[in-house]
Amino acid sequence: MAHLTPLRRRGLTVVVAVAMIVLGGGLIANARDGGASSNGTAGSVPLAVEAPAQGAVGPTRHVGPQGRVGQFVVHCDYSHSGPNDPIVHFGHAGRSHLHDFYGSDVIDESSTPEIMLAGGTTCDKVVDKAGYWHPALYDRGELVTPRSIAAYYRAAPGVDPAEVQTMPTGLAMIAGDQTATTPQAGEATGWACGSRTRISDDPPTDCSPGSPLHLQLTFKDCWDGRNTDSPDHQSHVAYSVDGACPSTHPVHIPQLMVSINFPVSGPDHQLTLASGNIYSAHGDFLNAWEPAGLQREIDQCIKRDVVCDLASNREEEPLFSG
Amino acid sequence: MTTTSFGSRRLTGVAMSAALLLGVASGCSSDEKSTTDAGKATTSTAAAEGAVLRVPEDHRSIQAAVDAAKPGDMVLVGEGVYKEAVDVTTEDITIRGVDRNKVILDGEFELENGIRVLDTEGVVVENMTARNYVSNGFYWTGSDRYRGSYLTAYRNGDYGIYAFNSYHGQLDHSYGSGSPDAGFYIGECYECDAVIDTVVSEYNGLGYSGTNSGGELYIINSIFRHNRAGVVPNSGSYELCYPGRSNVIVGNLVYDNNMTDGPGIDVSLLAQGNGILLAGSINNRVERNRVYDHARTGIAAVPFPEEDASDTPPPADELKRSCKETRNDEIPDEPVGTVLWNATGNRFVGNVVEGSGTADLASATIALSEGDVSTAELDNCFSDNTFTTSAPTGLEDLAPCDGTGTGGDFTAGALDLMVLIAQQPDKPPKDSYKSTPVPDDQENMPNATTAPHPRFEGPKKPDVDAIGVPDKPA
């Protein structure tokens, strides 16, 4: 029989252990840097600022091998960059820090879901014309061109998959806090090598070329059922706690986790983001899926608890590179 | 529904008669089954042979017919090109084309899957073609008692014919080509209870791939050629149910898997130029295959190195646990680093191997540190093979399947895996699958329009001892 026992918990020790930074400090700020009143995405924006979300400060995340819960996965190539943000600075070209965009290939400062739905996409699921973006990454001041994202759609841990509803067209969400200067509370954002699911506040310095640096963003999974956006771009959605949504945000929507692939490996980097230091990591999502296509994937994959896609089929798997 | 047309009612009667005949002929007992589910009880007889829903006569689209079908029904698809992505969630139905080469699902490089079966038992798909899908041609996920027969899948962006987390399945008389991942794939199942029989797989990244699958999984009587690598069962903790184990690979013709200018995902580049490559898969039987003309090895057991692994290999006493038992096991909190999934406990017997650039037969690992498993400890064995070269040299003497080895030097002539890993070909363009060869017409199933469509109860266990070494093609 196989000599398996000697292999237990023995790996090639070519990878230096990641120093996990203790999470703490840095409350998420609700206020964004202006421009909120000019939001032009579909759906109604309340006139008054609602009470902050009642949910957790960060998400409960899925960790470990894929396949324990139903999911579908979209893989989108990097599309383009621009100093634009159709959620926070709608209609104001050049007002934002530099963003890298994926998904909708027409997205700019004035994009509405209608415009995005009429355009193309860099995603392999062509019905996904949503916009995904994050502040551009710099290494010693040099712009890093990212490769792609994998977007995982699942019921959040503990949530009954049958309860998950579709996302409304035009739903705007932001994960993470662009104003943070210290590690953010919770795990809405974090860095990892390859498809590793344990994340850290600081980018690992031991990623290999075959398993390079990734930024992971986990978005809120509870919706207020009325507003596709809010003045602070946060209050209309919340994180679930132990599988339950707060009463103010009673609608379960898929937990969207976006993993961004950067061509960065090894030590000797000085990484910053267009939004500031590395702790200001955040990302944005503007839903412009073709509604029937999104509904179909949610019904077939999440509600039925079926693994429809694996990111490893979509070239997210780490690969030994010698 | 209005779709229950006169035509389909009439056919129902014919089909029912055929079902009775088949039931007698095969001893099939499905129509004798009782069920406590009232809805199913009303169709328990129909579950053997139900109505026939014709496309486009009764329903304009395959999806519409599938949605209208009830357990036991057959959707019979007429000649034509169908630009559809069909989801199936009705159990015990058959979806059949009247002509394998003229019933074509076409994704036009926009749609994802030709036919996708989701968490649904007993779905049979046969005698049709799926091409130009972004993901897969034919796909069962979480769906037991699956069968795909007389299927052609080409130019699909992930897999040709694909079963994931599905049990009691059979893929036969089918063809898969032009996929960057694999032409055929059965993954995440133990014990799978599945058979791949009489298929042809070519111009793919991998001819066959299966991650973390095995147990009563047979790959027999098939042809794997012109892929980047031929038959590659593998393991890794990036998906559940690790490691891959206990596959039976017998009587296949595996040759010229050296493709360099076609599609291929990263792992296929790593596996390039090998015939049967057990990449971290364990306790397999590889017997009486004819394997020839490979740039690297004909048949080899090698480790699969997984960076940033989620977990380490389970101990031997946990290998009998099913996927369902292990899927919610806790994983280590701390990073485990790079894990070497060694290919151990494999038997290679009676194969005929020739024309390999590096070695006809090989067993290898990477021992970097004191105490790491050595090639001598892999417990792979080799007997009665016809071959010229091996790595290490004299492998059948060093590691015979019967008796003890000579105790010789496992380092003499051993594979230098680090060198091989470093010599990967360039990654092909993502869209290279879109221009792979269009296959010739493939064999039709007999009597497609009249053959019965009994409930599929699962694969019959093949008599592998009766399978000999296949001849070379003329």
Contacts between the chains, C-beta under 8 A, distances in Angstrom:
chain1	res1	chain2	res2	distance
A	1	B	283	7.6
A	1	B	316	6.1
A	1	B	345	5.7
A	1	B	379	6.8
A	2	B	282	5.1
A	2	B	283	6.0
A	2	B	316	6.0
A	2	B	344	3.8
A	2	B	345	3.4
A	2	B	379	5.6
A	3	B	344	5.9
A	3	B	345	7.9
A	3	B	373	6.2
A	3	B	377	5.1
A	3	B	378	7.1
A	3	B	379	5.5
A	4	B	282	7.5
A	4	B	313	5.8
A	4	B	314	7.4
A	4	B	315	5.8
A	4	B	316	4.4
A	4	B	319	7.5
A	4	B	344	6.7
A	5	B	315	5.4
A	5	B	316	6.3
A	6	B	371	7.5
A	6	B	373	5.5
A	6	B	377	7.3
A	7	B	312	7.1
A	7	B	313	5.1
A	7	B	340	7.3
A	7	B	342	6.1
A	7	B	373	6.1
A	8	B	312	5.7
A	8	B	313	6.5
A	8	B	314	7.8
A	8	B	315	5.8
A	9	B	312	4.6
A	9	B	332	7.9
A	9	B	336	6.7
A	10	B	312	7.1
A	10	B	339	7.9
A	10	B	340	7.8
A	10	B	371	7.7
A	10	B	372	6.8
A	11	B	309	6.8
A	11	B	312	7.0
A	11	B	336	5.8
A	11	B	337	4.3
A	11	B	338	4.8
A	11	B	339	4.4
A	11	B	340	6.5
A	12	B	305	6.9
A	12	B	337	7.0
A	12	B	338	4.4
A	12	B	339	7.9
A	12	B	340	6.1
A	12	B	366	7.3
A	12	B	368	5.7
A	12	B	369	7.8
A	13	B	337	6.3
A	13	B	338	7.8
A	13	B	369	6.9
A	14	B	337	7.5
A	14	B	338	5.8
A	14	B	368	8.0
A	15	B	307	7.0
A	15	B	308	7.2
A	15	B	335	7.6
A	15	B	337	4.4
A	15	B	338	5.6
A	17	B	334	7.6
A	17	B	335	6.2
A	17	B	337	7.4
A	18	B	335	5.9
A	63	B	331	7.6
A	64	B	310	5.3
A	64	B	311	7.7
A	64	B	331	4.5
A	65	B	237	5.8
A	65	B	238	5.9
A	65	B	239	5.4
A	65	B	240	5.0
A	65	B	242	7.9
A	65	B	310	5.1
A	65	B	311	7.4
A	65	B	331	7.3
A	66	B	238	7.1
A	66	B	239	6.0
A	66	B	240	7.6
A	67	B	165	6.9
A	67	B	188	6.3
A	67	B	239	5.7
A	67	B	240	4.6
A	67	B	327	7.2
A	68	B	240	6.9
A	68	B	327	6.0
A	68	B	328	6.7
A	124	B	112	7.7
A	124	B	134	5.3
A	124	B	135	7.4
A	124	B	157	7.3
A	125	B	112	6.2
A	125	B	134	7.5
A	126	B	110	4.9
A	126	B	111	7.9
A	126	B	134	7.4
A	192	B	308	7.9
A	193	B	307	7.5
A	193	B	308	5.2
A	194	B	307	6.2
A	194	B	308	4.9
A	195	B	238	6.0
A	195	B	308	7.2
A	196	B	308	4.3
A	196	B	310	7.9
A	196	B	335	6.9
A	197	B	310	7.1
A	198	B	333	7.8
A	198	B	335	6.4
A	208	B	307	5.8
A	210	B	266	7.5
A	210	B	307	6.2
A	211	B	307	4.3
A	211	B	308	5.2
A	296	B	87	7.2
A	300	B	87	5.7
A	300	B	89	7.4
A	300	B	116	7.8
A	300	B	118	5.2
A	301	B	118	7.4
A	304	B	89	7.4
A	304	B	118	5.9
A	304	B	119	5.2
A	305	B	119	7.3
A	306	B	118	4.7
A	306	B	119	4.7
A	306	B	141	5.7
A	306	B	142	4.9
A	307	B	141	5.9
A	307	B	142	6.7
A	307	B	164	6.6
A	307	B	165	6.2
A	308	B	116	7.5
A	308	B	118	7.1
A	308	B	141	6.3
A	309	B	135	7.3
A	310	B	164	7.6
A	310	B	239	6.5
A	312	B	211	7.6
A	312	B	236	8.0
A	312	B	238	5.3
A	312	B	239	6.1
A	313	B	135	7.6
A	313	B	158	5.1
A	313	B	159	7.6
A	313	B	181	6.4
A	314	B	158	7.8
A	315	B	265	5.7
A	315	B	266	6.5
A	317	B	236	7.2
A	317	B	238	5.3
A	317	B	266	7.5
A	317	B	267	7.3
A	318	B	238	6.9
A	318	B	306	6.5
A	318	B	307	4.2
A	318	B	308	5.1
A	319	B	266	4.6
A	319	B	267	6.6
A	319	B	270	6.9
A	319	B	307	7.1
A	320	B	270	7.3
A	320	B	304	8.0
A	320	B	305	3.6
A	320	B	306	7.1
A	320	B	307	5.7
A	320	B	338	7.0
A	320	B	421	6.6
A	321	B	307	7.9
A	321	B	421	7.8
A	322	B	418	6.4
A	322	B	421	4.3
A	322	B	422	4.5
A	322	B	424	7.9
